[in-house]
Amino acid sequence: MNFSAYGELLRIAPIRRLLLVGMIARFPHSAAGVLLTLHVVMTMDMGYAKAGAVAAVVTIGIAVGAPWRGRRVDNIGLRKALIPSVISEAVIWSIAPHASYEWLLVLALIGGVFTLPVFSVVRQSLGVMATGEQRRTAFALDSIATELVFMGGPALGAVLATQLSSVVGLTMVGVATSLAGLLLMWFNPPTRSENPLDAATAVQERDAANAAVVAAAPAHLSEASAELQPLAALSRGQRLRSGFSWFTTSVAVVFAVAVGAGLLLSGTDVGMVAQVESSGRPQEVGIVFAAWCAASVVGGLIYGAMHRRISPMLLLLAMAVMTLPMALATDTISLALLSIPAGLLCAPVLSSASERVADLVSEERRGEAMGWYGSALTSGTALGAPLAGAAIDGIGPWAGFAFAGVAASLLVLVTLTARRLGPWKARAAVK
């Protein structure tokens, strides 16, 4: 491995500045998930099912807004396209903490639609500013930066919610994200290549989007997975001519993995907050998230170094089974330690699933397939939080892990059974 390539890239001032701005811009939202959950549970004195519903609504909003935000950047330029996000981030997240639960749902949906599109902007700009082999190195550096941010963000959110207040914390997230948007507007990195021959290819864009999903996992899938959905954009004529001939049984199995992974990770996320909060030390939730996310980074590095591929179904089943012992945790440290085995499998599950889609679908249809894969991942993420929250409210904090682990395991077993008994025949590739 040529590690000197990272140093060479970081010596390019515009790229170094973009990576730094990207880290700063992502940090507020990395704290928002924990803040929102603790706000609903502690400040509003409601259950985890309602907290999960707020998280699901934000996820839906992000998924709805992602294609529109991408088109705005393409059509009118970065600075003008970011204006709605800069305004809405500051206004919505300053009002939302003071609203009733019903209005919080509405504001969370709108906030999701107008989320600052950091992932797509940074990815597009790196694709323009770096060329050739440097482009792959730049995307890798951005993934590393994302992982570092998302390891520390939940800790900051927990500290803000418990040491100040969730109201102040959410307001600070909104204002900080708005300022980050202004910073992006001031920097105004290029999102289009002057020479079309130098532009990032569709394959490189897709690989970068997949890397962002893996880097954002396990705790922050919603925004990154939504950025995959614009890849599904096809002209109407092409869609009518070709239909969904690429959608085989094997592709359906991978989409089931995406739903299961999203459900498992978002359910585990809520379970972690509930378990630590029930112990009376919610400010320590960042310790658990740091261990979980760090394990995912290590697992991703190990999987990336392997020459042998592993079925995403088997990896998801293993991760689901490894999640179940987290229900036995008695304190923050034991929960952090028990989260490591499941965390080690997180990045491999997502990497293996995206690789499988690439293997099964031909090049000219792969962007569409990856868009639907992102939709499946987003759907699972939106489902997991409120359902795990309902189990926590009805039974106890440990039930969040039990529900997530059992539900993902059953999904794997049902999918494998249906595949074995179904009438379709899987195809290795679609022309």
Secondary structure by P-SEA (a helix, b strand, c coil): cccaaaaaaaacaaaaaaaaaaaaaaccccaaaaaaaaaacccccccaaaaaaaaaaaaaaaaaaaaaaaaaaacccccccaaaaaaaaacaaaaaaaccaaaaaaaaaaaaaaccaaaaaaaaaaaaaccaaaaaaaaaaaaaaaaaaaacaaaaaaaaaccccaaaaaaaaaaaaaaaaaaaaaaccccccccccccccaaaaaaaaaaaaaaacccccaaaaaaacccccccaaaaaacccccccaaaaaaaaaaaaaaaaaaaaaaaaaaaaaaaccccaaaaaaaaaaaaaaaaaaaaaaccccccaaaaaaaaaaaaccccccccaaaaaaaaaaaaaaaaaaaaaaaaaaaacccccaaaaaaaaaaaaaaaaaaacaaaaaaaaaacccaaaaaaaaaaaaaaaaaaaaaaaaccbbbbcccc
